[in-house]
């Protein structure tokens, strides 16, 4: 594991370590005013934007939460998410609700180590890339993981959920 000035430990990294998942940490300057945080992270890290994935929290049929991981430059296909999670509709979760449910601040939500376990969907483009960057549970910190390994280990649904 690579770390910056501190040990980088968050609930997300603790889960990855406990599960024996290889990862590296990559710190960057976080811009709270950036219109697209994932694209800003890719730029700050000097990596292609399609390798940085954003973690989005959704509500299916207004009551059932889910987590969706999609490439930073792409948009979430809410109809596909709803169908995959057995619902009729899906909408983005309000930021305050996402923070309460995950235990992370928006802009720092990780798919790993959330307070409440929810179904996780990973856009299938991640598998073609091999390794992807996802939030490590702190604003300004990404972790690089092997997409197939984490999807298999944590039982994520892999499907095309972004356009």
Secondary structure, DSSP 8 states (H G I E B T S, - for coil): ----SS----HHHHHHHHTT--EEEEE----TT-S-HHHHHHHHHTS-GGGBEEEEEEEETTTEEEEEEEETTS-B-HHHHHHHTT-S-EEE--HHHHHHHHSS-TTS--SSS-SS--EEEEETHHHHHSEEEEEEEETTEEEEEEHHHHHHHHT-EEE--B-
